[in-house]
Amino acid sequence: MPVPPRSTTADAHWSARVAGILSAAPARAGRSRVLAVEGRSGSGKSLLASLLADRIGCPVVHMDDLYPGWTGLAAAVPLALDHVVAPLARGRDPRWPRFDWERGRHAGWAGTAARDTLILEGCGSGARDLRPYLSALIWVDAPAQVRARRLAHRADAAAYAPYRRMWARQEDAFYAAHEPHAHADLVLDNARDHPDPHASPDSPAVPEAGPPPR
């Protein structure tokens, strides 16, 4: 299998390169192009997905909303398939059961209108079962020490700490089975920290009992 090309978010034109890869690819979920932003916890996927969404002008669906709890990485893949990408392929609006991390249970439904582009962000977004629907897959990479520092300095670090090793084991098993890194259209080095243009200085990044850091 060919080695995926690499780029870095230290390059000011990184988002233009990703947008170019996506626009050059065919729509594979009906008329929609789906971009998966995949990588380990702490790699910075959610922020990069937000920046890409601002550039492209499209919605983001976070795998965090689909995981059915702390043991639910693998279980979120069929949920993403059945409720997000398969409806797009049929020309329907994605609508998925949203997990409430504070209450530890599903709490209603979320959705977005079918558009010509959608970003699917989070661990599991590059799963084997989802790849036939993806126009592009980006693997977000960062050194282990950088990811560990980011996780330790999150607003919800104390809430996440008891589950950190368990989640890492799920990531190890999932990535060994699905190999999204090997199937990436681009590996994006994200060792650099980026300011979040949407964050308030006084607001936590996620709810106190929030999902696995991205």
Secondary structure by P-SEA (a helix, b strand, c coil): cccbbbbbccccaaaaaaaaaaaacccccccbbbbbbccccccaaaaaaaaaaaaabbbbbbcccccccccccccaaaaaaaccaaaaaacbbbbbbbbbcccccccbbbbbccccbbbbbccccccccccccccbbbbbbbcaaaaaaaaaacccccccccaaaaaaaaaaaaaaaccccccccbbbbccbbbbccccccccccccccccccc
